[in-house]
Amino acid sequence: MSKTLAKLFGFKRDVAHGMGVLATAIDRVKPAQIQYPFKNEVIFKGPLFLESDVSVLKSVQTPGRFDVYCGSNNRPSICFSL
């Protein structure tokens, strides 16, 4: 999303589209046990700013759950389960 459009939506700077980030995250974590077609549950919790470091972490407590973090923010921006 452009910087101008992001500001109209109340974000401080340009943000990545959540569905695009989700698709990339799923592609990166592709568990070996995934069977197609699969069900995906997702919660969008906050913005992912362009040109920020993004990390995807697997939950230790909940099998199949992953959290996507933006930069040094300790709260996940996207949570999803496969």
CYANA upper distance limits for C-alpha pairs under 8 A (distance plus 0.5 A):
  1 MET  CA      5 LEU  CA      6.91
  1 MET  CA      6 ALA  CA      6.65
  1 MET  CA     14 ASP  CA      6.30
  1 MET  CA     15 VAL  CA      5.98
  1 MET  CA     16 ALA  CA      6.52
  1 MET  CA     17 HIS  CA      7.01
  2 SER  CA      6 ALA  CA      6.48
  2 SER  CA     14 ASP  CA      5.85
  2 SER  CA     15 VAL  CA      7.84
  3 LYS  CA      7 LYS  CA      6.72
  3 LYS  CA     13 ARG  CA      5.88
  3 LYS  CA     14 ASP  CA      4.69
  3 LYS  CA     15 VAL  CA      8.09
  4 THR  CA      8 LEU  CA      6.97
  4 THR  CA     14 ASP  CA      8.13
  5 LEU  CA      9 PHE  CA      7.01
  5 LEU  CA     14 ASP  CA      8.32
  6 ALA  CA     10 GLY  CA      6.91
  6 ALA  CA     11 PHE  CA      5.73
  6 ALA  CA     12 LYS  CA      7.68
  6 ALA  CA     13 ARG  CA      6.59
  6 ALA  CA     14 ASP  CA      5.89
  6 ALA  CA     15 VAL  CA      7.07
  7 LYS  CA     11 PHE  CA      5.52
  7 LYS  CA     12 LYS  CA      6.49
  7 LYS  CA     13 ARG  CA      6.95
  7 LYS  CA     14 ASP  CA      8.20
 11 PHE  CA     15 VAL  CA      8.24
 11 PHE  CA     47 PRO  CA      8.40
 13 ARG  CA     49 PHE  CA      7.46
 14 ASP  CA     49 PHE  CA      6.45
 14 ASP  CA     50 LEU  CA      6.54
 15 VAL  CA     47 PRO  CA      6.78
 15 VAL  CA     48 LEU  CA      6.04
 15 VAL  CA     49 PHE  CA      4.76
 15 VAL  CA     50 LEU  CA      5.79
 16 ALA  CA     20 GLY  CA      7.93
 16 ALA  CA     21 VAL  CA      7.44
 16 ALA  CA     47 PRO  CA      7.95
 16 ALA  CA     48 LEU  CA      6.14
 16 ALA  CA     49 PHE  CA      6.39
 16 ALA  CA     50 LEU  CA      6.11
 17 HIS  CA     21 VAL  CA      6.91
 17 HIS  CA     48 LEU  CA      8.48
 18 GLY  CA     22 LEU  CA      6.57
 18 GLY  CA     44 PHE  CA      7.72
 18 GLY  CA     47 PRO  CA      8.30
 18 GLY  CA     48 LEU  CA      8.13
 18 GLY  CA     78 ILE  CA      8.39
 19 MET  CA     23 ALA  CA      6.61
 20 GLY  CA     24 THR  CA      6.81
 21 VAL  CA     25 ALA  CA      6.59
 22 LEU  CA     26 ILE  CA      6.66
 22 LEU  CA     78 ILE  CA      8.18
 23 ALA  CA     27 ASP  CA      6.70
 24 THR  CA     28 ARG  CA      6.72
 25 ALA  CA     29 VAL  CA      6.83
 25 ALA  CA     56 VAL  CA      7.33
 25 ALA  CA     68 VAL  CA      8.22
 26 ILE  CA     30 LYS  CA      6.42
 30 LYS  CA     34 ILE  CA      7.63
 34 ILE  CA     38 PHE  CA      7.66
 34 ILE  CA     82 LEU  CA      8.23
 38 PHE  CA     82 LEU  CA      7.62
 39 LYS  CA     82 LEU  CA      6.68
 40 ASN  CA     80 PHE  CA      7.44
 40 ASN  CA     81 SER  CA      6.32
 40 ASN  CA     82 LEU  CA      5.46
 41 GLU  CA     80 PHE  CA      5.96
 41 GLU  CA     81 SER  CA      5.84
 41 GLU  CA     82 LEU  CA      7.31
 42 VAL  CA     78 ILE  CA      7.62
 42 VAL  CA     79 CYS  CA      6.19
 42 VAL  CA     80 PHE  CA      4.70
 42 VAL  CA     81 SER  CA      7.10
 43 ILE  CA     78 ILE  CA      6.27
 43 ILE  CA     79 CYS  CA      5.68
 43 ILE  CA     80 PHE  CA      6.79
 44 PHE  CA     77 SER  CA      6.76
 44 PHE  CA     78 ILE  CA      5.22
 44 PHE  CA     79 CYS  CA      7.16
 45 LYS  CA     76 PRO  CA      7.45
 45 LYS  CA     77 SER  CA      5.37
 45 LYS  CA     78 ILE  CA      6.09
 45 LYS  CA     79 CYS  CA      8.05
 46 GLY  CA     76 PRO  CA      7.95
 46 GLY  CA     77 SER  CA      4.90
 46 GLY  CA     78 ILE  CA      7.42
 47 PRO  CA     70 CYS  CA      8.39
 47 PRO  CA     77 SER  CA      6.49
 48 LEU  CA     52 SER  CA      8.02
 48 LEU  CA     54 VAL  CA      8.41
 48 LEU  CA     69 TYR  CA      8.32
 48 LEU  CA     70 CYS  CA      6.01
 48 LEU  CA     77 SER  CA      7.03
 49 PHE  CA     70 CYS  CA      7.59
 52 SER  CA     70 CYS  CA      6.90
 52 SER  CA     71 GLY  CA      6.00
 53 ASP  CA     70 CYS  CA      6.53
 53 ASP  CA     71 GLY  CA      5.29
 54 VAL  CA     68 VAL  CA      7.42
 54 VAL  CA     69 TYR  CA      6.09
 54 VAL  CA     70 CYS  CA      5.27
 54 VAL  CA     71 GLY  CA      6.42
 55 SER  CA     68 VAL  CA      6.19
 55 SER  CA     69 TYR  CA      5.75
 55 SER  CA     70 CYS  CA      7.29
 55 SER  CA     71 GLY  CA      8.42
 56 VAL  CA     66 PHE  CA      7.08
 56 VAL  CA     67 ASP  CA      6.13
 56 VAL  CA     68 VAL  CA      4.99
 56 VAL  CA     69 TYR  CA      6.91
 57 LEU  CA     66 PHE  CA      6.06
 57 LEU  CA     67 ASP  CA      5.82
 57 LEU  CA     68 VAL  CA      7.01
 58 LYS  CA     64 GLY  CA      7.98
 58 LYS  CA     65 ARG  CA      6.59
 58 LYS  CA     66 PHE  CA      4.97
 58 LYS  CA     67 ASP  CA      7.01
 59 SER  CA     63 PRO  CA      7.11
 59 SER  CA     64 GLY  CA      7.89
 59 SER  CA     65 ARG  CA      5.96
 59 SER  CA     66 PHE  CA      6.15
 59 SER  CA     67 ASP  CA      7.75
 64 GLY  CA     81 SER  CA      5.76
 64 GLY  CA     82 LEU  CA      5.83
 65 ARG  CA     79 CYS  CA      7.78
 65 ARG  CA     80 PHE  CA      6.21
 65 ARG  CA     81 SER  CA      4.63
 65 ARG  CA     82 LEU  CA      7.13
 66 PHE  CA     79 CYS  CA      6.36
 66 PHE  CA     80 PHE  CA      5.89
 66 PHE  CA     81 SER  CA      6.54
 67 ASP  CA     76 PRO  CA      6.23
 67 ASP  CA     77 SER  CA      7.99
 67 ASP  CA     78 ILE  CA      6.35
 67 ASP  CA     79 CYS  CA      4.99
 67 ASP  CA     80 PHE  CA      6.95
 68 VAL  CA     76 PRO  CA      5.93
 68 VAL  CA     77 SER  CA      6.24
 68 VAL  CA     78 ILE  CA      5.54
 68 VAL  CA     79 CYS  CA      6.77
 69 TYR  CA     73 ASN  CA      7.15
 69 TYR  CA     74 ASN  CA      7.68
 69 TYR  CA     75 ARG  CA      7.27
 69 TYR  CA     76 PRO  CA      5.15
 69 TYR  CA     77 SER  CA      5.98
 69 TYR  CA     78 ILE  CA      7.66
 70 CYS  CA     76 PRO  CA      7.77
 70 CYS  CA     77 SER  CA      7.08
